[in-house]
Amino acid sequence: MGMQAIYCQPRTSIPNKAHQKYPYLLRKLKITYSNQVWYTDITYVPMPQGHVYLCCILDWYSRKVLGWEISNTMDASLCQKALLIAIKHSKALPKILNTDQGS
């Protein structure tokens, strides 16, 4: 019938086979206070004419969004801007900044 779903397919989660895989070190860590661990992730938001990338920085303990940034390109400045906003608004630095493997 030739039917096909219409959705954005930026393929942001494909690992590079040449990059080293690291073990997940936070698996058994007890997170007991704010600013102990921040985590970040990037996703894409579908728009009528394409998509934009959204990077968020969250406090793992409180689940509070500390900083975010959107961009039409997924480059390092997207994450840097989100991190600078998080530092400015929280007036603190995390002991650990956790990202997924792709970051």
C-alpha positions, 0 to 999 in steps of 0.5 A: 500500500506504500503507507509510511509514518511521517516523523522526524528521524534524526538518529541521535542514539547510534553509538560510534563503534570506534569509541570506548565504552565505559562502565556505569559508575553511578549504579550503586551510588546513593544520591542523598542531597541536591547538587551531588549529581546533575544529569543531562540529556539531549532530545529532539522536538518535532516542529512543523518545519523540521525539528529542534534539539533540546538539552536539559540539565537536571538535579538527580536528587530533586529532579529539578530542571536547572538549565535548558537550551534549544538549538537547530543544530546538535553541537557542543555549544548547545550543551555548554549553554545549558550547563552555564545556565544551570550553574548561574541559576543554581549558584552551585556546581555538582560533584558529578555531572552524569551524561549518557554514553553518547555525550 
